[in-house]
Amino acid sequence: MIKRLGPLWLGIVVIALLMGANLLWHASPRDLGAGDRLLTSQVLPLWRDGDLIVLVRHEERCDRSTHPCLGPDEGLTVNGSQHAEHLGNAFKTLGMDNSDSLASPAIRTAQTLRFMFGKNELTAGQQAVCGAAMSEELLRHKTPGRNLVFVTHSGCIADFEATQGYPHATFPEYGSALFVQVLPNGTLKTLGLVNNPDWPAALKHL
């Protein structure tokens, strides 16, 4: 009986290992928009203390959509501008008195920031804050004791997630918000993300 069960158990173990490896391979930051996770996570107290950086992907870009354009092809669609406004309202519900906002210099990121908060604060230079040194760049733009909401690009967010242990995370959606804690030693810790459509349900738990 034991000899007969041997191959069966071996097969079960192999399948379990493959399933576990698949889950780890596709691991993504925690979805804070599900249920009451935004309330039960560390996000709210850290937000009140000004200890967070939030990476927001710009809203729907015109040159990759069939929706009506707001302006230039490299900018947002009309639909994207409306979603950006809703996203800004979600952050205003959290409270922006203790927070700063900034965007990469591209038209679509600048427009997203403007429709979110009515601001035009852009990083200096023509290049987006991206790549392996992104963490250091973000910390240079953050004021101690104040949150930083940074509007950026999907590729930059993916680069950052890779440095945080999520090299194969689900690609960031338009308007997604990745919440990152600045630890006392100056390192960064990813807490999770909220996709734009999930904000209304998440905020109802606050």
C-alpha positions as CSV (number, residue, x, y, z in Angstrom):
1,M,0.0,0.0,0.0
2,I,2.8,2.4,0.9
3,K,4.6,1.7,-2.3
4,R,1.4,2.4,-4.3
5,L,0.8,5.7,-2.5
6,G,4.4,6.8,-3.0
7,P,3.9,8.1,-6.6
8,L,0.5,9.6,-5.7
9,W,1.9,11.6,-2.8
10,L,4.9,12.6,-4.9
11,G,2.5,13.9,-7.6
12,I,0.5,15.8,-5.0
13,V,3.6,17.5,-3.6
14,V,4.8,18.4,-7.1
15,I,1.4,20.0,-7.9
16,A,1.4,21.9,-4.6
17,L,4.9,23.2,-5.3
18,L,4.0,24.3,-8.8
19,M,0.8,26.1,-7.5
20,G,2.8,27.8,-4.8
21,A,5.5,28.9,-7.2
22,N,2.8,30.3,-9.6
23,L,1.2,32.3,-6.8
24,L,4.6,33.7,-5.8
25,W,5.5,34.5,-9.4
26,H,2.4,36.6,-9.9
27,A,2.5,38.1,-6.4
28,S,1.1,41.7,-6.3
29,P,0.8,44.3,-3.6
30,R,-2.2,43.8,-1.3
31,D,-5.5,45.1,-2.6
32,L,-6.5,47.7,-0.1
33,G,-9.7,48.5,-2.0
34,A,-11.3,45.2,-1.0
35,G,-13.8,45.1,1.9
36,D,-12.6,47.2,4.9
37,R,-8.9,46.7,4.3
38,L,-8.3,50.4,3.9
39,L,-9.7,50.9,7.4
40,T,-7.9,47.9,9.0
41,S,-4.5,48.5,7.4
42,Q,-1.8,50.8,8.6
43,V,-2.7,53.4,5.9
44,L,-5.0,55.7,7.8
45,P,-2.7,56.4,10.8
46,L,0.3,56.7,8.6
47,W,-1.5,59.1,6.4
48,R,-2.4,61.2,9.4
49,D,1.2,61.3,10.4
50,G,2.5,62.2,7.0
51,D,4.6,59.1,6.6
52,L,3.3,57.9,3.1
53,I,4.3,58.2,-0.5
54,V,1.5,57.3,-2.9
55,L,2.4,56.4,-6.5
56,V,-0.6,57.2,-8.8
57,R,-0.7,56.1,-12.4
58,H,-2.0,58.8,-14.7
59,E,-5.5,58.4,-16.1
60,E,-6.5,57.1,-19.6
61,R,-4.1,58.3,-22.3
62,C,-5.6,59.5,-25.6
63,D,-3.2,57.8,-28.0
64,R,-4.2,54.4,-26.6
65,S,-7.9,54.8,-26.5
66,T,-10.9,55.2,-28.9
67,H,-12.5,57.7,-26.4
68,P,-12.6,61.4,-27.2
69,C,-9.4,63.2,-26.5
70,L,-9.1,66.1,-24.1
71,G,-6.3,67.7,-26.1
72,P,-3.0,66.5,-27.4
73,D,-2.6,62.8,-28.4
74,E,-0.1,62.3,-25.6
75,G,-2.5,63.7,-23.0
76,L,-5.7,62.3,-21.4
77,T,-9.1,61.4,-22.8
78,V,-12.1,63.3,-21.6
79,N,-13.1,60.1,-19.8
80,G,-9.6,60.1,-18.1
81,S,-10.0,63.7,-16.9
82,Q,-13.3,62.9,-15.2
83,H,-11.8,59.8,-13.5
84,A,-8.9,61.9,-12.3
85,E,-11.3,64.4,-10.8
86,H,-13.1,61.5,-8.9
87,L,-9.7,60.2,-7.8
88,G,-8.8,63.6,-6.4
89,N,-12.0,63.7,-4.5
90,A,-11.1,60.3,-2.9
91,F,-7.8,61.7,-1.6
92,K,-9.6,64.9,-0.4
93,T,-11.9,62.6,1.7
94,L,-8.7,61.2,3.3
95,G,-7.6,64.8,3.9
96,M,-4.9,66.7,2.0
97,D,-3.9,69.3,4.6
98,N,-0.9,67.2,5.5
99,S,0.0,66.2,2.0
100,D,1.9,67.5,-1.1
101,S,1.3,66.5,-4.7
102,L,3.7,66.3,-7.6
103,A,3.7,64.8,-11.1
104,S,6.2,63.7,-13.8
105,P,6.6,66.3,-16.6
106,A,4.6,64.4,-19.3
107,I,1.4,65.9,-20.4
108,R,-0.8,63.0,-19.3
109,T,0.7,63.0,-15.7
110,A,0.5,66.8,-15.5
111,Q,-3.2,66.7,-16.6
112,T,-4.0,64.0,-14.2
113,L,-2.6,66.1,-11.3
114,R,-4.4,69.2,-12.5
115,F,-7.8,67.4,-12.6
116,M,-7.1,65.7,-9.2
117,F,-6.1,68.8,-7.2
118,G,-6.0,71.8,-9.5
119,K,-2.2,71.9,-9.3
120,N,0.7,72.1,-11.8
121,E,3.6,71.0,-9.6
122,L,6.0,69.0,-11.8
123,T,9.4,67.5,-11.3
124,A,12.3,69.4,-12.7
125,G,13.8,68.2,-16.0
126,Q,12.3,66.2,-18.8
127,Q,12.8,62.7,-17.5
128,A,10.3,60.8,-15.3
129,V,11.4,59.7,-11.9
130,C,11.9,56.0,-12.7
131,G,14.2,53.1,-12.6
132,A,16.5,51.6,-10.0
133,A,17.1,55.0,-8.2
134,M,13.4,55.8,-8.0
135,S,13.2,55.3,-4.2
136,E,16.0,57.8,-3.6
137,E,14.4,60.3,-5.9
138,L,11.0,60.0,-4.2
139,L,12.6,60.5,-0.8
140,R,14.3,63.7,-2.1
141,H,10.9,65.1,-3.1
142,K,9.1,64.1,0.2
143,T,9.0,66.5,3.1
144,P,9.3,64.8,6.5
145,G,5.9,64.7,8.2
146,R,4.0,65.3,5.0
147,N,2.6,62.7,2.6
148,L,3.6,62.8,-1.1
149,V,1.1,61.9,-3.8
150,F,3.2,61.4,-6.9
151,V,1.5,61.0,-10.3
152,T,3.7,58.9,-12.6
153,H,3.7,56.1,-15.2
154,S,2.8,52.4,-15.2
155,G,6.4,51.4,-16.1
156,C,7.8,53.5,-13.3
157,I,5.4,51.9,-10.8
158,A,6.3,48.5,-12.1
159,D,10.0,49.3,-11.7
160,F,9.4,50.4,-8.1
161,E,7.3,47.2,-7.4
162,A,10.1,45.1,-8.7
163,T,12.5,46.6,-6.2
164,Q,10.0,45.9,-3.4
165,G,9.8,42.2,-4.2
166,Y,7.0,42.2,-6.8
167,P,8.8,41.7,-10.1
168,H,5.8,40.1,-11.8
169,A,3.0,42.1,-10.2
170,T,-0.2,42.8,-12.1
171,F,0.3,45.8,-14.4
172,P,-0.9,49.0,-12.7
173,E,-4.3,50.2,-13.9
174,Y,-5.1,53.8,-14.9
175,G,-5.5,55.8,-11.7
176,S,-4.3,53.1,-9.4
177,A,-2.8,54.3,-6.1
178,L,0.1,52.4,-4.5
179,F,0.6,53.3,-0.9
180,V,4.2,53.1,0.4
181,Q,5.4,53.7,4.0
182,V,8.5,55.7,4.7
183,L,10.2,53.8,7.6
184,P,12.1,55.6,10.3
185,N,15.4,54.3,8.8
186,G,14.6,55.9,5.5
187,T,13.7,52.8,3.6
188,L,10.3,52.2,1.9
189,K,7.7,49.5,2.5
190,T,4.8,48.8,0.1
191,L,1.5,48.6,2.0
192,G,-0.9,47.9,-0.9
193,L,-2.9,49.6,-3.6
194,V,-6.4,50.9,-4.4
195,N,-7.7,50.9,-7.9
196,N,-9.7,53.9,-8.9
197,P,-13.1,52.2,-9.3
198,D,-12.8,50.7,-5.8
199,W,-12.5,54.0,-3.9
200,P,-16.3,54.6,-3.3
201,A,-16.8,51.2,-1.6
202,A,-13.5,51.5,0.3
203,L,-14.3,54.9,1.7
204,K,-17.7,53.8,2.9
205,H,-15.9,51.8,5.6
206,L,-14.2,54.9,7.1
